[in-house]
Amino acid sequence: MGLTHFLVLAVILFCIGLYGALVKKSAVVILMCIEIMLNAVTIAAVAFNRFASPESFTGQIFTLFIIAVAAAEATIGLAIIISIYKNRDTIDATKIDLMKW
C-alpha cells in the first residue's frame, strides 16, 4: 500500500467527520465527528512520516499530541454537554442559546 491509499482514507474520514459536524444536531454526535476528523489527521501524519522520512519519529510524536488534545476535547466537551443538559434538558445544538437563561 502506498501513500495515496492512506491519504484517500484520511480524506474520506475527514469528510465524513466534517459532514457530521455540520449537519447533525446532537452535541454528542458533533463531538464524535470531531474525533473522526482528528483521527483522519493522525492517519495522514503517520503516513507522511512513514513515506517521507521513515528514520524520524515526528509523525508519531505529532500523533501523540493529537491524541492528548482529542482526549482533553472529549472530556471538556462532555462536561459542557452534561452541564447544558442539566440546565436546559436538551442536547440539541440548534436549541442551545447560552445567552438566554
C-alpha positions as CSV (number, residue, x, y, z in Angstrom):
1,M,0.0,0.0,0.0
2,G,1.3,3.4,-0.9
3,L,0.9,6.9,0.5
4,T,-2.1,7.5,-1.8
5,H,-4.1,4.8,-0.1
6,F,-3.6,6.3,3.3
7,L,-4.3,9.8,2.2
8,V,-7.5,8.7,0.5
9,L,-8.6,7.0,3.7
10,A,-7.7,10.2,5.7
11,V,-9.7,12.4,3.3
12,I,-12.7,10.1,3.4
13,L,-12.7,10.1,7.2
14,F,-12.2,13.8,7.4
15,C,-15.1,14.4,5.0
16,I,-17.4,12.1,6.9
17,G,-16.5,13.9,10.2
18,L,-16.9,17.3,8.6
19,Y,-20.3,16.4,7.2
20,G,-21.5,15.0,10.5
21,A,-20.3,18.0,12.5
22,L,-22.1,20.4,10.1
23,V,-25.3,18.5,9.7
24,K,-26.1,16.7,12.9
25,K,-28.0,18.4,15.7
26,S,-26.9,16.3,18.7
27,A,-24.0,17.8,20.6
28,V,-22.6,14.3,21.4
29,V,-22.7,13.3,17.8
30,I,-20.9,16.5,16.9
31,L,-18.1,15.7,19.4
32,M,-17.8,12.2,17.9
33,C,-17.5,13.7,14.4
34,I,-14.7,16.0,15.6
35,E,-13.0,12.9,16.9
36,I,-13.2,11.3,13.5
37,M,-11.7,14.3,11.9
38,L,-8.8,14.2,14.4
39,N,-8.3,10.5,13.6
40,A,-8.0,11.4,9.9
41,V,-5.3,13.9,10.7
42,T,-3.4,11.3,12.7
43,I,-3.6,8.8,9.8
44,A,-2.2,11.5,7.5
45,A,0.6,12.5,9.9
46,V,1.8,8.9,10.4
47,A,1.5,8.2,6.6
48,F,3.6,11.2,5.7
49,N,6.1,10.4,8.3
50,R,6.3,6.7,7.1
51,F,6.9,7.6,3.4
52,A,8.7,11.0,3.7
53,S,11.2,10.3,6.4
54,P,10.9,6.8,8.0
55,E,14.0,7.3,10.1
56,S,12.5,10.1,12.2
57,F,9.5,9.9,14.6
58,T,8.0,13.3,14.0
59,G,4.7,11.9,12.7
60,Q,4.3,9.6,15.7
61,I,5.1,12.4,18.2
62,F,2.6,14.7,16.4
63,T,0.1,11.9,16.7
64,L,0.6,11.6,20.5
65,F,-0.1,15.4,20.8
66,I,-3.3,15.0,18.7
67,I,-4.4,12.1,20.9
68,A,-3.8,14.2,24.0
69,V,-5.8,17.1,22.5
70,A,-8.6,14.8,21.5
71,A,-8.9,13.3,25.0
72,A,-9.0,16.8,26.5
73,E,-11.5,17.9,24.0
74,A,-13.8,14.9,24.7
75,T,-13.6,15.4,28.4
76,I,-14.3,19.1,28.4
77,G,-16.9,18.8,25.7
78,L,-18.8,16.1,27.6
79,A,-18.6,18.1,30.8
80,I,-20.1,21.1,29.0
81,I,-22.8,19.0,27.4
82,I,-23.8,17.5,30.8
83,S,-23.9,21.0,32.3
84,I,-26.1,22.2,29.4
85,Y,-28.4,19.2,29.7
86,K,-28.8,19.8,33.5
87,N,-29.9,23.4,32.8
88,R,-31.8,23.1,29.5
89,D,-32.9,19.4,29.4
90,T,-31.8,19.1,25.8
91,I,-28.5,18.5,23.9
92,D,-29.9,19.6,20.5
93,A,-27.3,22.1,19.2
94,T,-29.9,24.2,17.4
95,K,-31.9,24.8,20.6
96,I,-28.9,25.8,22.8
97,D,-28.6,29.5,23.2
98,L,-26.3,30.3,26.1
99,M,-27.1,34.0,26.1
100,K,-30.6,33.4,27.4
101,W,-31.2,31.7,30.7
